[in-house]
Amino acid sequence: PSPPHPTYLSLTFPSGEHYLGTVLHSTLHGIGVLTHLDGSVYKGEFAHGQKHGLGVTTFPNGDKHVGEYRGNVYCGHGKYTGGGVRYVGWFKDGEFDG
């Protein structure tokens, strides 16, 4: 049999969050846009239901993180701008690391 193909869906979760993107085996997987209740928006890669890979999060106040995600947190190389801060470098467990 051929491997399963991702499906492109628009989903609204019971929490009120909204996802538009690819789903594989009923899990966010591939490329998508996730809008959180606080108004922050993540655009990027997902794996096994989590933000994983390259992505961009834009926060309601205009702050922005561009870079790598693992297990829903900033991890790896990236750039954060906002609140008078501009950081380009490494992140670990969602925090500046360098």
C-alpha positions in Angstrom: 0.0 0.0 0.0 1.0 3.6 -0.6 2.0 5.8 2.3 -0.6 8.1 3.8 -0.9 11.6 2.3 -1.3 14.7 4.4 -4.7 16.4 4.2 -5.1 20.2 4.1 -7.7 21.3 6.7 -9.1 24.2 8.6 -9.6 23.3 12.3 -11.0 25.1 15.3 -10.1 23.4 18.6 -12.3 23.3 21.7 -9.9 25.8 23.2 -10.8 28.3 20.5 -7.4 28.1 18.8 -7.5 27.8 15.0 -5.3 25.8 12.6 -5.0 26.0 8.8 -2.6 23.5 7.3 -1.6 19.9 6.8 -2.7 17.1 9.0 -1.4 13.5 8.9 -3.0 10.7 11.0 -5.3 13.3 12.7 -2.2 15.3 13.9 -0.8 18.7 12.9 2.1 17.7 10.6 3.7 19.6 7.8 3.2 23.3 7.1 0.5 25.4 8.8 -0.7 28.4 10.6 -1.8 28.2 14.3 -3.6 31.2 15.8 -3.7 31.2 19.6 -6.3 32.7 21.8 -3.9 35.5 22.9 -3.7 36.6 19.3 -0.2 35.3 18.6 0.2 33.5 15.3 2.7 30.8 14.4 3.4 30.1 10.8 5.7 27.2 10.0 6.5 23.6 10.3 4.8 21.0 12.6 5.7 17.5 13.4 3.5 15.0 15.4 1.2 17.8 16.6 3.9 20.2 17.8 5.7 23.3 16.4 8.9 21.6 15.1 11.2 22.9 12.4 11.4 26.4 11.0 8.7 28.9 11.9 7.7 32.5 12.7 5.7 33.6 15.7 4.2 37.1 15.7 2.8 38.3 19.0 -0.1 40.8 19.4 2.3 43.5 20.7 4.4 43.2 17.5 7.2 41.1 18.9 8.5 38.4 16.6 10.5 35.2 16.8 11.9 33.7 13.6 13.8 30.5 13.7 13.9 26.9 14.8 11.3 25.2 17.1 11.5 21.8 18.8 8.6 20.5 20.9 6.7 23.8 20.8 9.5 26.0 22.1 12.3 28.1 20.5 15.3 25.9 20.2 18.3 26.3 18.0 19.2 29.4 15.9 16.8 32.3 15.6 16.0 35.9 15.8 13.8 37.7 18.3 12.8 41.3 17.9 10.5 43.4 20.2 10.3 45.6 23.2 13.5 47.3 22.3 15.4 44.0 22.1 17.0 42.6 19.0 18.6 39.2 19.6 20.2 37.0 16.9 21.7 33.8 18.1 20.9 30.6 19.9 17.9 29.6 21.9 17.5 26.8 24.4 14.2 25.7 25.9 12.6 28.9 24.7 15.2 31.3 26.2 18.2 33.2 24.9 21.3 31.1 25.1 24.3 33.1 24.2 
